Structure formats: C-alpha cells, structure tokens
Amino acid sequence: MSTAQWILNLALLGWVLTRNFGTRRITRSTFLVPLAVVATAGGWFLRDLPTAGHDLGLELVGIGAGLVLGTLAAAMTRMHRHQGDLVVSAGTAFAAVWVATIGGRMLFAQWATHTGARTIGEFSMRHQITGADAWTAAFVLMALTMVAVRLVVTAVQVRAHRSPSAALAEAGAP
C-alpha cells in the first residue's frame, strides 16, 4: 500500500469521524457534502471499472459489504430533537464500525501487497479476478455504498421525525 493510499484512508476515517462523532444538527450539508464526496470519489476511482472475468462478482461483494456496514453504522446512531432542532448522535459504536472497516481495508491492502501477495494472486487466478484494480474497485464501492446507505437511512429517519404523527407524538398529543 502506497503512502498516498495510507493518507487517503486515514483522511477518510478522520473526515467521517470528525463529521459524525458526537451530536450534530441535521442540515442541508448533512446530505450534500457526503453526496459530493461520494460522487467525486466514484468519478475519480471508478472511471475504468474492471468487468472482465469475475471482477463484477467481486465488486458486487464490495457493494454488499457496504450495504451491511452502512446499515450497521446507521444503526449505531440516534436521531432526536434538541432545543427544537433535529439532531443525530453517533458515539463509540459508530466510530468502532468505521475504524474496523477502514482499518480492515488498510490491513488487507498492506497484507495483499506484501506477505499475502502470492495468496491473493493465486486466489484471483482461481476465481478469475483480473488483478489489483478489481480489488481496489470492490473496496471503493464498499466505502461509497457504506456512506450512501448511511445517508439514505438518515433521510428516512428525518422524514419519519418530520411526519405529522411524529410531530404529534413529540408534542405529547394522545
């Protein structure tokens, strides 16, 4: 794993934790900034999506992992009203999901480019995965899906909290 990849992964982790850890008011930027990051990263890293052999299968596994991990990260947050504002709170469990996910990806990349290179190469040949670009695409798709799922879940929660029945329940109406 290159120095640039280390920096990119650590920057992503820092950005996610800085932006989400603790209690944050829901604003337009709650959605727009992550959407811009996902769109930019997708456009940058997925320009030439590998599709030969079983690359698409590996990439679908990445998307599936992102769905599961994004749902898990979203489940580790709570939405409520604070001084009239809708806020979302993310604590240690949320941070642990992200640290484990990005840390695991970094450990895999480090292993795959060093002592595990032969094992990954043999696995890739056996399963008709064309190379490192397919693995990179799968991990990028996992990360982007994870962020997107969290955004969708947050949007659904916001909508539920802003529905007329939720407003009545919060006001204490029978």
C-alpha positions as CSV (number, residue, x, y, z in Angstrom):
1,M,0.0,0.0,0.0
2,S,1.4,3.3,-1.0
3,T,1.9,6.4,1.2
4,A,-0.8,8.1,-0.8
5,Q,-3.3,5.3,-0.1
6,W,-2.4,5.4,3.6
7,I,-3.0,9.1,3.7
8,L,-6.3,8.8,1.7
9,N,-7.6,6.1,4.0
10,L,-6.7,7.9,7.2
11,A,-8.1,11.2,5.8
12,L,-11.4,9.4,5.0
13,L,-11.5,8.0,8.5
14,G,-10.7,11.3,10.0
15,W,-13.4,13.1,7.9
16,V,-16.1,10.5,8.7
17,L,-15.4,10.7,12.5
18,T,-15.0,14.5,12.6
19,R,-18.2,15.0,10.6
20,N,-20.3,12.5,12.5
21,F,-19.0,11.7,16.0
22,G,-21.0,13.3,18.8
23,T,-24.3,15.2,18.3
24,R,-24.8,17.1,15.1
25,R,-27.7,19.2,13.9
26,I,-29.3,17.9,10.7
27,T,-28.8,20.5,7.9
28,R,-28.7,20.5,4.2
29,S,-25.0,19.9,4.3
30,T,-25.6,16.7,6.3
31,F,-26.6,15.3,2.9
32,L,-25.0,17.5,0.3
33,V,-21.3,17.2,1.5
34,P,-21.3,13.4,1.7
35,L,-23.1,13.2,-1.7
36,A,-20.5,15.4,-3.2
37,V,-17.7,13.3,-1.7
38,V,-19.3,10.0,-3.0
39,A,-19.9,11.5,-6.5
40,T,-16.3,12.8,-6.7
41,A,-14.7,9.7,-5.3
42,G,-16.8,7.5,-7.6
43,G,-15.9,9.5,-10.6
44,W,-12.3,9.5,-9.7
45,F,-11.7,5.9,-8.6
46,L,-14.3,4.1,-10.8
47,R,-13.6,5.7,-14.2
48,D,-12.4,2.3,-15.6
49,L,-14.4,-0.2,-13.6
50,P,-12.9,-3.7,-14.3
51,T,-15.5,-6.1,-15.7
52,A,-13.5,-9.0,-17.1
53,G,-13.6,-12.5,-15.6
54,H,-15.4,-12.4,-12.2
55,D,-14.5,-8.8,-11.4
56,L,-18.1,-7.8,-11.3
57,G,-18.8,-10.5,-8.8
58,L,-16.1,-9.2,-6.6
59,E,-17.4,-5.7,-7.0
60,L,-20.9,-6.9,-6.1
61,V,-19.4,-8.4,-2.9
62,G,-18.0,-5.0,-2.1
63,I,-21.3,-3.3,-2.6
64,G,-23.0,-6.0,-0.5
65,A,-20.4,-5.4,2.3
66,G,-21.1,-1.7,2.0
67,L,-24.8,-2.3,2.4
68,V,-24.3,-4.3,5.5
69,L,-21.7,-2.0,7.1
70,G,-23.6,1.2,6.1
71,T,-26.7,-0.2,7.8
72,L,-24.7,-1.2,10.8
73,A,-23.2,2.3,11.0
74,A,-26.6,3.9,10.7
75,A,-28.0,1.6,13.4
76,M,-25.3,3.0,15.7
77,T,-26.8,6.5,15.5
78,R,-29.8,8.0,17.2
79,M,-32.0,10.9,16.0
80,H,-33.9,13.1,18.3
81,R,-34.9,16.7,18.9
82,H,-32.7,19.0,20.9
83,Q,-33.8,22.6,21.6
84,G,-36.2,22.4,18.7
85,D,-33.6,21.1,16.2
86,L,-33.4,17.7,14.7
87,V,-30.1,16.2,15.7
88,V,-28.2,12.9,15.1
89,S,-25.9,11.4,17.6
90,A,-23.1,9.0,16.9
91,G,-20.9,7.5,19.6
92,T,-18.2,5.0,20.2
93,A,-20.0,2.1,18.5
94,F,-20.4,4.2,15.3
95,A,-16.7,5.1,15.4
96,A,-15.8,1.4,16.0
97,V,-17.7,0.3,12.9
98,W,-15.7,2.9,10.8
99,V,-12.4,2.2,12.4
100,A,-12.8,-1.6,11.9
101,T,-14.0,-1.1,8.3
102,I,-11.2,1.3,7.2
103,G,-8.6,-0.3,9.4
104,G,-9.5,-3.8,8.0
105,R,-9.3,-2.5,4.4
106,M,-5.9,-1.0,5.2
107,L,-4.7,-4.2,6.8
108,F,-5.9,-6.2,3.8
109,A,-4.2,-3.9,1.3
110,Q,-0.9,-4.0,3.3
111,W,-1.0,-7.8,3.5
112,A,-2.0,-8.1,-0.2
113,T,0.9,-6.0,-1.3
114,H,3.4,-7.8,0.9
115,T,3.3,-11.2,2.5
116,G,-0.1,-12.1,1.1
117,A,0.6,-11.1,-2.5
118,R,1.1,-14.7,-3.6
119,T,-2.1,-15.8,-1.8
120,I,-4.2,-13.0,-3.3
121,G,-2.6,-13.7,-6.7
122,E,-3.5,-17.4,-6.5
123,F,-7.0,-16.7,-5.3
124,S,-7.5,-14.1,-8.0
125,M,-6.4,-16.6,-10.7
126,R,-8.5,-19.4,-9.3
127,H,-11.6,-17.1,-9.2
128,Q,-10.9,-15.3,-12.5
129,I,-10.3,-11.9,-10.8
130,T,-8.2,-9.8,-13.2
131,G,-6.0,-8.1,-10.6
132,A,-5.4,-5.3,-8.2
133,D,-7.8,-2.8,-10.0
134,A,-10.7,-5.2,-9.4
135,W,-9.8,-5.4,-5.7
136,T,-9.5,-1.6,-5.4
137,A,-12.8,-1.1,-7.2
138,A,-14.5,-3.6,-4.8
139,F,-13.2,-1.7,-1.7
140,V,-14.0,1.7,-3.2
141,L,-17.6,0.5,-4.0
142,M,-17.8,-0.8,-0.4
143,A,-16.8,2.5,1.1
144,L,-19.1,4.6,-1.2
145,T,-22.0,2.3,-0.6
146,M,-21.5,2.5,3.1
147,V,-21.7,6.3,3.0
148,A,-24.7,6.2,0.6
149,V,-26.6,3.7,2.8
150,R,-26.0,5.8,5.9
151,L,-27.3,8.9,4.1
152,V,-30.4,7.0,2.9
153,V,-31.2,5.7,6.4
154,T,-30.6,9.2,7.9
155,A,-33.0,10.7,5.3
156,V,-35.7,8.1,6.1
157,Q,-35.2,8.9,9.8
158,V,-35.5,12.6,9.1
159,R,-38.7,12.0,7.2
160,A,-40.1,9.9,10.0
161,H,-39.3,12.6,12.6
162,R,-40.9,15.3,10.4
163,S,-44.1,13.3,9.7
164,P,-47.4,14.7,11.2
165,S,-47.7,11.6,13.5
166,A,-44.1,12.1,14.8
167,A,-44.7,15.8,15.4
168,L,-47.8,14.9,17.4
169,A,-46.0,12.3,19.4
170,E,-43.2,14.7,20.2
171,A,-45.7,17.3,21.3
172,G,-47.2,14.7,23.7
173,A,-50.5,14.5,21.9
174,P,-52.5,11.3,22.6
